[in-house]
Structures are given as structure tokens and as C-alpha cells.
Amino acid sequence: MPTEAEWEYAARGGKYNMYFSHKYSGSNTMDDVGWCYNNSHAPPYSHEVGEKAANLLGIYDMSGNVWECCQDWYGESLPRGTNPTGPDNGSERVVRGCSWNEREADCHLTTRYSLGTYSQPHIGFRVVLP
């Protein structure tokens, strides 16, 4: 799983972020790039990856569809520094990206949440390879 900093870097479009600034991962319109409560409609709510547009790095579904677990423990503030990570320990992990169960207004790139239980239909993870 990515660190929270890696997740945000990828969601914002990596090095291309200096040219574009989007509210969601790849667009200023949620319906272009992700599934949320406003557009997911009928069960099963979550959708197959790639049904919406990719972000600037070609990565799909970083806004909406399912919350994505990060390897960092949750802290009240965002980690700072060159290669930031969260607290050294904790009881809940950081999740990012929002899900089909959230309102569009709550799915912006800066949305973060803490979660201790991962067996829920709106929680997922992304594998990161070196």
C-alpha cells in the first residue's frame, strides 16, 4: 500500500500537478473521474475500475468508488517533510480518495479519514510496486 504522501502525489498527477490543479483526481468535475453518492445510484454502488476518466498519470478511480487504505497510521495533521509518513503507531490507518457512499462535496483531493475496520464494502486498497 502507498504511504499517504505517495497516494496524494499520485492522485494530484505527480510532476504534472504544477501545470494543473484539480479539485478531484484528474478533473474539476467528479462525474468525469469518480463514483460518489450523487452518481453511483443502484447496488452494488462500487464500480469496475476504469469506467471513468484517468488522472494525469493514467491512474483510475483515485477520487470516489472506494476509500483507499494507506500504510500510514492516522494523525490529526498531514505529515510534513521530504518523504513524510504518519505517526509511528496508532489504532487506525489513513484512508484517502472517498467512496461511492460519500457526497460529491466531500470527495475533494484533500479529504482524509481514519479507519480501524477494513471489512466494509466501500473500503479498498491500491498496490504500489517499486
C-alpha positions in Angstrom: 0.0 0.0 0.0 1.2 3.5 -0.6 2.1 6.0 2.2 -0.3 8.9 2.5 2.2 11.1 0.8 2.6 8.7 -2.2 -1.1 8.4 -2.5 -1.6 12.2 -2.7 1.3 12.7 -5.1 -0.3 10.1 -7.5 -3.8 11.5 -7.0 -2.7 15.0 -7.8 -1.0 13.9 -11.0 2.7 13.7 -9.9 5.0 16.1 -11.6 2.2 17.2 -13.9 0.5 18.8 -10.9 2.5 22.0 -11.4 0.6 22.6 -14.6 -2.9 21.6 -13.5 -4.7 22.0 -10.2 -7.9 19.9 -10.0 -10.5 19.5 -7.2 -10.7 15.8 -7.9 -8.1 13.4 -9.2 -7.9 14.4 -12.9 -10.8 16.8 -13.2 -12.8 19.6 -11.5 -15.9 17.6 -12.2 -16.5 14.5 -10.1 -18.7 12.8 -12.6 -15.8 12.8 -15.1 -13.4 10.8 -12.8 -15.2 9.1 -10.0 -18.2 7.4 -8.4 -19.9 9.0 -5.4 -23.3 9.0 -3.7 -24.5 11.5 -6.2 -23.9 9.3 -9.3 -23.4 5.7 -8.2 -27.2 5.1 -7.9 -28.2 1.4 -7.7 -26.4 -1.5 -6.0 -23.7 -2.7 -5.9 -22.6 1.0 -5.8 -18.9 0.4 -6.3 -18.0 0.1 -10.0 -15.3 -1.7 -12.0 -12.1 0.3 -12.2 -11.7 2.3 -15.4 -15.3 3.3 -16.1 -14.4 7.0 -15.6 -11.5 9.0 -17.0 -8.0 8.5 -15.6 -6.0 11.2 -13.9 -2.9 12.9 -15.3 -0.7 9.9 -14.6 -3.2 7.5 -16.2 -4.4 6.2 -12.9 -8.1 5.4 -12.5 -10.5 5.9 -9.6 -8.4 7.9 -7.2 -11.4 10.0 -6.4 -14.5 8.1 -5.4 -15.5 4.4 -5.8 -13.8 3.1 -2.7 -11.8 4.6 0.1 -8.1 3.5 -0.3 -6.1 2.4 2.7 -2.7 3.9 3.2 0.1 2.3 5.2 0.4 5.3 7.5 -1.2 5.4 10.9 -3.8 8.2 11.2 -2.7 11.5 12.7 -4.7 14.7 13.1 -2.5 16.6 10.7 -0.8 15.7 7.4 2.7 14.5 7.7 5.4 17.1 6.6 8.9 16.8 5.2 10.7 15.3 2.2 9.4 11.8 2.4 6.7 12.1 5.1 5.0 9.3 7.0 2.4 9.5 9.7 2.8 8.6 13.4 5.0 5.7 14.4 1.9 3.8 15.8 -1.8 4.1 16.3 -5.1 2.2 16.2 -6.4 3.4 12.8 -5.0 3.7 9.3 -5.4 6.7 7.0 -7.8 6.2 4.1 -8.0 8.6 1.1 -10.0 9.1 -2.0 -13.6 8.9 -0.8 -16.1 6.3 -1.8 -19.4 5.8 -3.6 -21.0 6.3 -0.2 -19.9 9.9 0.2 -21.4 13.1 -1.2 -19.6 14.7 -4.1 -18.8 17.8 -2.0 -16.8 15.6 0.4 -14.7 13.9 -2.3 -12.1 16.5 -3.0 -8.4 15.6 -3.1 -7.7 16.7 0.4 -10.3 14.5 2.1 -8.7 12.1 4.6 -10.3 9.9 7.2 -9.3 7.3 9.8 -10.4 3.7 9.8 -9.9 0.8 12.1 -12.1 -1.8 10.4 -11.3 -2.8 6.8 -14.1 -5.3 6.0 -16.6 -2.8 4.6 -18.0 -2.6 1.1 -16.6 0.9 0.5 -13.0 0.2 1.5 -10.2 -1.0 -0.7 -6.5 -0.6 -1.3 -4.1 0.0 -4.1 -0.9 -2.0 -4.7 2.2 0.0 -5.2 5.2 -1.5 -6.9 8.8 -0.1 -6.5 
